[in-house]
Amino acid sequence: MDQLNRPSKHNYFIIIFLILISVFVVLQLYILSSLGTKGQELSDIKTSQSTIKVENEILKAKVLALKSNQAVLEGLNNNVKVEVKPINFLSPDINNIAQF
Protein backbone atom coordinates (compact mmCIF):
# COMPACT_ATOMS: atom_id res chain seq x y z
CA MET A 1 0.00 0.00 0.00
CA ASP A 2 2.90 2.38 0.63
CA GLN A 3 3.94 2.17 -2.96
CA LEU A 4 0.53 3.27 -4.29
CA ASN A 5 0.36 6.51 -2.24
CA ARG A 6 3.89 7.73 -3.02
CA PRO A 7 4.57 9.30 -6.40
CA SER A 8 7.07 7.35 -8.40
CA LYS A 9 10.40 8.60 -9.70
CA HIS A 10 8.93 8.62 -13.17
CA ASN A 11 6.38 11.25 -12.12
CA TYR A 12 9.14 13.45 -10.63
CA PHE A 13 11.05 13.22 -13.88
CA ILE A 14 8.01 14.33 -15.90
CA ILE A 15 7.29 17.25 -13.54
CA ILE A 16 10.92 18.47 -13.58
CA PHE A 17 11.04 18.06 -17.35
CA LEU A 18 7.89 20.17 -17.82
CA ILE A 19 9.19 22.86 -15.45
CA LEU A 20 12.50 23.03 -17.33
CA ILE A 21 10.71 23.26 -20.68
CA SER A 22 8.49 26.08 -19.42
CA VAL A 23 11.52 27.95 -17.99
CA PHE A 24 13.30 27.52 -21.32
CA VAL A 25 10.31 28.90 -23.26
CA VAL A 26 9.98 31.90 -20.93
CA LEU A 27 13.70 32.68 -21.17
CA GLN A 28 13.61 32.31 -24.95
CA LEU A 29 10.72 34.79 -25.23
CA TYR A 30 12.47 37.26 -22.94
CA ILE A 31 15.74 37.07 -24.86
CA LEU A 32 14.05 37.45 -28.24
CA SER A 33 11.99 40.43 -27.15
CA SER A 34 14.95 42.21 -25.57
CA LEU A 35 17.15 41.55 -28.60
CA GLY A 36 14.40 42.81 -30.90
CA THR A 37 14.32 46.20 -29.22
CA LYS A 38 18.10 46.41 -28.94
CA GLY A 39 18.45 45.54 -32.63
CA GLN A 40 16.26 48.48 -33.61
CA GLU A 41 18.25 50.80 -31.36
CA LEU A 42 21.49 49.50 -32.87
CA SER A 43 20.20 50.06 -36.38
CA ASP A 44 19.15 53.63 -35.49
CA ILE A 45 22.60 54.32 -34.04
CA LYS A 46 24.32 52.97 -37.17
CA THR A 47 22.10 55.12 -39.39
CA SER A 48 22.82 58.28 -37.41
CA GLN A 49 26.52 57.41 -37.36
CA SER A 50 26.63 57.10 -41.15
CA THR A 51 24.83 60.44 -41.62
CA ILE A 52 27.27 62.09 -39.21
CA LYS A 53 30.19 60.65 -41.19
CA VAL A 54 28.77 62.10 -44.41
CA GLU A 55 28.27 65.49 -42.74
CA ASN A 56 31.85 65.40 -41.44
CA GLU A 57 33.20 64.66 -44.91
CA ILE A 58 31.22 67.57 -46.36
CA LEU A 59 32.50 69.91 -43.65
CA LYS A 60 36.09 68.73 -44.19
CA ALA A 61 35.74 69.41 -47.92
CA LYS A 62 34.42 72.92 -47.18
CA VAL A 63 37.29 73.61 -44.80
CA LEU A 64 39.84 72.43 -47.36
CA ALA A 65 38.20 74.57 -50.05
CA LEU A 66 38.29 77.63 -47.82
CA LYS A 67 41.92 76.97 -46.90
CA SER A 68 42.93 76.65 -50.54
CA ASN A 69 41.01 79.81 -51.51
CA GLN A 70 42.59 81.71 -48.64
CA ALA A 71 46.07 80.56 -49.67
CA VAL A 72 45.47 81.67 -53.25
CA LEU A 73 44.10 85.05 -52.16
CA GLU A 74 47.03 85.66 -49.81
CA GLY A 75 49.47 84.83 -52.60
CA LEU A 76 47.77 87.28 -54.97
CA ASN A 77 47.61 90.26 -52.63
CA ASN A 78 50.74 92.12 -53.69
CA ASN A 79 51.99 90.25 -56.75
CA VAL A 80 49.18 90.51 -59.30
CA LYS A 81 47.45 93.51 -60.79
CA VAL A 82 43.85 92.85 -61.66
CA GLU A 83 42.50 94.57 -64.77
CA VAL A 84 38.82 95.03 -65.42
CA LYS A 85 37.89 93.83 -68.91
CA PRO A 86 34.69 94.73 -70.75
CA ILE A 87 32.24 91.92 -71.22
CA ASN A 88 30.34 91.56 -74.48
CA PHE A 89 27.02 89.82 -73.96
CA LEU A 90 25.46 87.95 -76.86
CA SER A 91 21.82 88.59 -77.50
CA PRO A 92 19.77 85.50 -78.35
CA ASP A 93 17.84 87.62 -80.87
CA ILE A 94 20.88 88.09 -83.11
CA ASN A 95 21.32 85.25 -85.59
CA ASN A 96 24.63 86.35 -87.04
CA ILE A 97 27.42 85.97 -84.48
CA ALA A 98 30.07 87.01 -87.06
CA GLN A 99 29.27 90.70 -86.42
CA PHE A 100 31.26 90.60 -83.21
C-alpha positions as CSV (number, residue, x, y, z in Angstrom):
1,M,0.0,0.0,0.0
2,D,2.9,2.4,0.6
3,Q,3.9,2.2,-3.0
4,L,0.5,3.3,-4.3
5,N,0.4,6.5,-2.2
6,R,3.9,7.7,-3.0
7,P,4.6,9.3,-6.4
8,S,7.1,7.4,-8.4
9,K,10.4,8.6,-9.7
10,H,8.9,8.6,-13.2
11,N,6.4,11.3,-12.1
12,Y,9.1,13.4,-10.6
13,F,11.0,13.2,-13.9
14,I,8.0,14.3,-15.9
15,I,7.3,17.2,-13.5
16,I,10.9,18.5,-13.6
17,F,11.0,18.1,-17.4
18,L,7.9,20.2,-17.8
19,I,9.2,22.9,-15.4
20,L,12.5,23.0,-17.3
21,I,10.7,23.3,-20.7
22,S,8.5,26.1,-19.4
23,V,11.5,27.9,-18.0
24,F,13.3,27.5,-21.3
25,V,10.3,28.9,-23.3
26,V,10.0,31.9,-20.9
27,L,13.7,32.7,-21.2
28,Q,13.6,32.3,-25.0
29,L,10.7,34.8,-25.2
30,Y,12.5,37.3,-22.9
31,I,15.7,37.1,-24.9
32,L,14.1,37.5,-28.2
33,S,12.0,40.4,-27.1
34,S,14.9,42.2,-25.6
35,L,17.2,41.5,-28.6
36,G,14.4,42.8,-30.9
37,T,14.3,46.2,-29.2
38,K,18.1,46.4,-28.9
39,G,18.4,45.5,-32.6
40,Q,16.3,48.5,-33.6
41,E,18.3,50.8,-31.4
42,L,21.5,49.5,-32.9
43,S,20.2,50.1,-36.4
44,D,19.2,53.6,-35.5
45,I,22.6,54.3,-34.0
46,K,24.3,53.0,-37.2
47,T,22.1,55.1,-39.4
48,S,22.8,58.3,-37.4
49,Q,26.5,57.4,-37.4
50,S,26.6,57.1,-41.1
51,T,24.8,60.4,-41.6
52,I,27.3,62.1,-39.2
53,K,30.2,60.6,-41.2
54,V,28.8,62.1,-44.4
55,E,28.3,65.5,-42.7
56,N,31.8,65.4,-41.4
57,E,33.2,64.7,-44.9
58,I,31.2,67.6,-46.4
59,L,32.5,69.9,-43.6
60,K,36.1,68.7,-44.2
61,A,35.7,69.4,-47.9
62,K,34.4,72.9,-47.2
63,V,37.3,73.6,-44.8
64,L,39.8,72.4,-47.4
65,A,38.2,74.6,-50.1
66,L,38.3,77.6,-47.8
67,K,41.9,77.0,-46.9
68,S,42.9,76.6,-50.5
69,N,41.0,79.8,-51.5
70,Q,42.6,81.7,-48.6
71,A,46.1,80.6,-49.7
72,V,45.5,81.7,-53.3
73,L,44.1,85.0,-52.2
74,E,47.0,85.7,-49.8
75,G,49.5,84.8,-52.6
76,L,47.8,87.3,-55.0
77,N,47.6,90.3,-52.6
78,N,50.7,92.1,-53.7
79,N,52.0,90.2,-56.8
80,V,49.2,90.5,-59.3
81,K,47.4,93.5,-60.8
82,V,43.8,92.8,-61.7
83,E,42.5,94.6,-64.8
84,V,38.8,95.0,-65.4
85,K,37.9,93.8,-68.9
86,P,34.7,94.7,-70.8
87,I,32.2,91.9,-71.2
88,N,30.3,91.6,-74.5
89,F,27.0,89.8,-74.0
90,L,25.5,88.0,-76.9
91,S,21.8,88.6,-77.5
92,P,19.8,85.5,-78.3
93,D,17.8,87.6,-80.9
94,I,20.9,88.1,-83.1
95,N,21.3,85.3,-85.6
96,N,24.6,86.3,-87.0
97,I,27.4,86.0,-84.5
98,A,30.1,87.0,-87.1
99,Q,29.3,90.7,-86.4
100,F,31.3,90.6,-83.2
